[in-house]
Amino acid sequence: MPKDTPNPDKPVRERGTFANHNEDPTLASYLSSLFLVLSVPAFLVAAYGGHWVGLYGYGGILPAFAGLLVGSIAVAFGLMHVLTGR
């Protein structure tokens, strides 16, 4: 059976949260995707919000967004490092 077809042997909940096979999604993969989808719009709003509040000028929006993005990636990698023990 090809790898891209759904596996009917397990219920959906078990495939998603209690993955026992390399190709099954895990709770961590769902959280990672959620972080990716929500972080960029949130950082854009935060960067424009900082400009709107008066923390920096219009030219500071892009560096603020970049700083938030790079900082969040560093925190995510640090958290993964600590949680996996590697």
ABEGO torsion letter per residue (X at the ends): XBAABBBAABBAAAAAABBABAABBBAAAAAAAAAAAAAAAAAAAAAAAAAAAGABBAAAAAAAAAAAAAAAAAAAAAAAAAAAGX
